[in-house]
């Protein structure tokens, strides 16, 4: 209980206004929480599908890498990474229900083709070509997976903060405001009872005095 509370009607009006404002804010936070939950549920389904597809491509890559090492040797695997340009990324800020998150995109998509590596297609097995095509397919899926995961992590963090705010309003701020309001109302009601009692007592005394004079 705050020792600075002044038990007046103005304070009652102020506390009721604060309770209404906090309650309205809580309603907005509840709507935000519901919207975040729906968005997270949808993104989790999409993320699960993308994760499954990416894992399938990774398993295929592991298999193809093993075949290339087996038939072509480690030297061929090292040649695949030669003369590859650096990847330049572009990040874009997105916002959903006050939640900010980044989405990434390659400025210039570089495919993995036989022309880009120092290998002669006539002297290499078709496993190398399969490996390069699978790497190209995996690249787009990987970035899609990263963007979905980034968005999902940001939404889940925002949901956690929103739920903490709602709990703070429910269990700290609103109960304190209502307790202060009840405290002041009890004091004011007690004052009114005392004033009515005093007024009745004075009225009876005046009545008895008039009866005596008569």
Steps between C-alpha positions, in 0.01 A plus 500: 500500500646837401538745790452789253139409423264785580148371579300748292233473232748637247736214581216252449428647156871487413535136608189395306635673191834322542325165540301560179816596309695198626206270424479638146875448456465145625225438243730621222780276626264202504407568137869527413570174681223321310628635166856391583379153598318461169802622303735270693273201448489561125876558477574186701311291247688664211830468686441131566448437128806701402711330765393160373586595141838646601593190699414287197729711279779484758476122513518495120803731507679277748431200279622680185811635674583146607457374143718780358775429753476131422516530120682832448707545817537789747679710238180533299310611811762770564479618138127557541563787741763676286430841344168534677391864555408624845131505584358850542193521721225758513298528819153652518320598819143375534241578770205294622289613797786716625749214461802583283703232325750481215464307177806418291549466128802448277568808291623283218403135489795295384414152372732205515567385144775301341616807306595673825741234621826374360361161403461338162152339476642236270750394762269499802210279602138608488503506884679836485225646283236364739687648793516846342131496408408393853714779645313752283163364616614500862610864491152645445344260750767587757437875482127444517556284808724766663246779438213294640703403806606863557140619480378221726764574766411870495126431531555257788718754683236771446228263624699433816539874567131561431393224741731643768337842455151348526598310816649817649176686439289211634698419812683822592366827361123438488484334846698791651274762341187316615643458850578873519151581374335273757719648774393856415135400457501338846640818656250723317208273593609503861519879492150519354365274776667714764366819340146357486527388863621844608231672293227285661642561845508877444149490356371311806672741736343798324161331511532431874605859563194629313277267705649633824434861399142420416 
